[in-house]
Amino acid sequence: MIITTSPEMNGQAFIAGAYTAAVSGKTFDCISPVDGRVLTQVAACDVADVDLAVRVAREAMDDGRWCNLAPAVRKRTLLRFAELIEQHAEELALLETLDMGKPIRDSRAVDVPATVNCFRWYAEAIDKVYGEVAPTASNVLATITREPLGVCGIVVPWNFPLIMAAWKLAPALAAGNSIILKPAEQSPLTAIRLAGLALEAGIPAGVFNVVPGFGETAGRAIGLHMDIDGVFFTGSTAVGKLFMQYSGQSNLKKVGLECGGKTGHIILADCGDLDAAAEAAAYGIFFNQGEMCTAGSRLILDAPIKDAVLEKLTAFAATMQPGNPLDPETRLGAMVNHEHTQRVMEYIRLGNEEAELLIGGKQCEVVGGGCYIEPTIFHQVDNRMRIAQEEIFGPVLAVITVNGVDEAIRVANDSIYGLAAGVWSDNVNTLFKATRALKAGVVYANCYDADDITTPFGGYKQSGMGRDKSLHAFDKYTELKTTWLRLR
Ligand code: NAD
C-alpha cells in the first residue's frame, strides 16, 4: 500500500546549535522526484553562512567542549545519537525517499540501518584506538599520537544522502572534530534533521553544523575557506578535482575524495552459478536506479556464456520495472530529478547510436510529474564507446563480450576509474589472478556489492584518494603527532 503520510520538513541551516535561515534570507525549492511536488523551502547558504559556521566550529575546537572530552564520553554521546536515529527511522526513511526518489523499502532496510550501524561502530571504536611508543634509544621517549584534525568540511552527493554523510561524520565526530556538513542541493532534508538529533543526543552546539546550498556557492566557500583544516568530499570526479584546486588556492587544507566509478564486472565461462552471477549483475546496475558509484555498469561477459547470462539478466530486469517509491513493493524508484533524468536519457540516445539496445531505453510515467526510466541494457558495446567509458549514473548497462580472462582484465582496467571491480569464476587460480590484476579499491569475487563497515571503501585512479569506513577512516580525520621527551 502506497504511503501517504509525510513527515515534518525543515529546510533551514543548523549553526551553533540552532536552526536558522541563510544570512541572505535566500531559499530554493526542494522538489520531490516522486511526483514533482515542492516539499519545502531550503536555505540557500553561501559564503557568509559558511564563515559563520566555521567561526563557531573553530570556537568549539578552541575551547575543547567536544575534542577534549574523554573518548569514552564521546562514545556514549554518539551511541545516544545512533539510538535517536534508530528511534526516528521511519521519519528519516520517508524524508530520504521523498527527497531523492529511492524506494522506501531500501530507505528502511538499507539507508537508515546502515547509518545507525555506522555511528555505533565508530562510537564503539574510538576508546579502543591506542597511540604508539617508538623504539628509540633509551634516553629519549618518542610517542606517536593521533589528534583531531580540527574544523572539517564534509560535502556529499544525493545518491545515499544519509549513508554518505554518516561514513564521514561518524569517524570525524568520534575523533573529536567540529563539522560543517553541506548536503547535496537535491537531497538536503535528512542531513538537516540529523543535526537536530545530534544536539538532542548531547553533541555540543557548534560541533555539528549544516549549511545546505548549491555547490558553486556553499560548496566552493567550504573548499576555499582559510580556516577549514580538511575537506572530505564524495561526488563526481570533476568536482573532486575542483576541491584539489580549492585547497591549493587557499590554505592547503587536507583533501579526501570519494569520486566516480565505472565498474568492470566480469563473468567468465567457468562460472559455476550463472543464475547467481546474472542476478548480481542485475542488482549491480539497477539497485538505487543505477545511481551508484559502484554500479556494475560495464558487464564484461566471456563469449561462451554471453547468451545464457543475457537471457537470465533480461528476466531479472523485467522484475525491476520502475514503481512509486512510496510503495513498499517497489524495487526501482525515481531518478533524483528531471535534469539528471534528461542526462541519462541523452546517454541512452547515444547508446542507440553506438551499440544495440536489448531492453528498456524509455522514460515512463509512473506518477505524474515524477522522474522514471526503464531498466536498460545495451549489448555489442565496445569499451572505447562513450557509454562504456563515461559514468552514466542511471539504470543503463553496457555489455561487452570478451574471450577469456586476460582480455576481460584488460578491458576492466581500461578506464579512468578504479573504484570497484567484480569477477566470477569457479577456478581459484583464475580468481586469484584476476583479483590481483584488477585496479580497483574494492574487488568482488563470486559476489557483488558486498558491504560491511569494517572494510575500507575508496578508489584507485580518478575514483579518488583516501578511504571511508573501517579504522582506516581515522587517518583522514586525525593528525599524527610525534612527541620527543628527553629523559634525564
Ligand atoms: P557532484 O559532484 O555534482 O556533487 C557532489 C557535491 O558537491 C554536492 O554537495 C554538490 O553541491 C557539490 N558541488 C557541486 N559542484 C561544486 C563546486 N563547483 N564546488 C564545490 N562543491 C560542488 O555529484 P552528485 O551528482 O551529487 O553525485 C554523483 C557522483 O557522486 C557520481 O560521480 C558518483 O560516482 C559519486 N559518488 C561517489 C561515491 C564514492 O564513495 N566514491 C559514493 C557516492 C557517489
Residues whose N, C-alpha, C, O or C-beta is under 5 A from the ligand:
A	BS01	NAD	V155 V156 P157 W158 K182 P183 A184 E185 G213 F214 G215 E216 G219 R220 T234 G235 S236 T237 V239 E258 C259 G260 G261 M292 C293 S463
